[in-house]
Amino acid sequence: MAILKVIEVLANSNTNWEEATQNAVKHASKSVKHIRSVYVQEQSAIVNGDNITEYRVNVKITFEVK
């Protein structure tokens, strides 16, 4: 039986939501090992004029506790 834990991470990107999600996983993996999945809970963006300048995600990252 595996014990799993979930943390919530906020991340951003100047390019797109996929990169913001990848940034969340990369940052979390610096201190959390055995990441199993990522769930994108919320997406938002910052707009300046008629352009999106920043993509933001709120994700839940699930990892195994060994």
C-alpha positions, 0 to 999 in steps of 0.5 A: 500500500502506498501513502500519497500526499497532495500539495498545492502549487501556484506557478506562472509562465510568459508563454502558455499554461502548459509551460506554467504547469511544467514550471510547477512540477519542476519547482516542486521536484526540487524538494519533493520526490516520487511525484505521481501526477499533477492536476490543474485546478485553476487557470488564469492570465494577466492581460495588458491592453489586448495581449496576455502577458502572463499565464498562471496555474494553480495545480495539485501535485500528488507524490508518494511518501516513502 
